[in-house]
Amino acid sequence: MKPWTQLDAASIPGGGVLKLMRRGEDEFSITLGHNELMNSRLKGSEEALATLAIERIGKHPKPRLLIGGLGMGFTLRAALAALPADAEIVVAELIPAVIAWARGPLAPIFAGCLDDPRVNVREADVVAAIREGGGGYDAILLDVDNGPDGLMVEANDRLYDLAGLGYAKASLRPGGVLAIWSAGPDRNFTQRLRQAGFAVEEKTVRARAGSGGAKHMIWLADTSGAASTARPAQQSSKRRR
């Protein structure tokens, strides 16, 4: 088997180093410590994050989406393929190097999608992008961690506590959906989504589309049938597993 070669590395807020790795000519990996965050050959669940959410919102006029986390662009490309020409996609990516990789070593994977006129890539914290949304998103897609536990950046816990979920709900248009990717299930988080006033569906999807291999979790949380539209009070809910 061919060895991995490190192409670049980037520090992340709060400590830790992201590494961009390549094996052979066309397999890429982004790692954090001993955790592989993504691999160019495993894209099925990242694509499903987009397609499942877009199926939920239906034929909204001029749909507007927020994607948290650029990654290797699989969610973005799937969204572009499923959305009409008048759509807008805001991508919030906190790590400047990830954006640079997308236009550099990973450019063949991105296949020019960053130049699509529907796409607006911001070097920004997705927490801030959500809070500035003003109820204008049809869907918010989050793939910034390996699950709802702030693995990448500890401050990302603000996305997954009751206050953070309340902000996400307030940033969605009526009938909008919050979709969250995870490496595995989390019953406590499912309950927290319901406490925040979402109707929740859990979807198990394969890392490789249409084949075996690892199973990942996607939460589809929408406001239809939600118990309340009130924003929860600010609070901290650091979780333990």
Buried (B, 14 or more C-beta within 10 A) or exposed (E): EEEBEEBBEBEBEEEBEBBBBBBEEEEBBBBBEEEBBBBBEBBBBBBBBBBBBBEBBEEBEEBBBBBBBBBBBBBBBBBBEBBEEEBBBBBBBBBEBBBBBBEEBBEEBBEEBBEBEBBEBBEBBBBEBBBBBEEBBBBBBBBBBBBBBBBBBBEBBBBBBBBBBBBBBBBBBEBBBBBBBBBEBBEBBBEBBBBBBBBBBBBEBBBBBEEEEEEBBBBBBBBEEBEEEEBBEEEEBEBEE
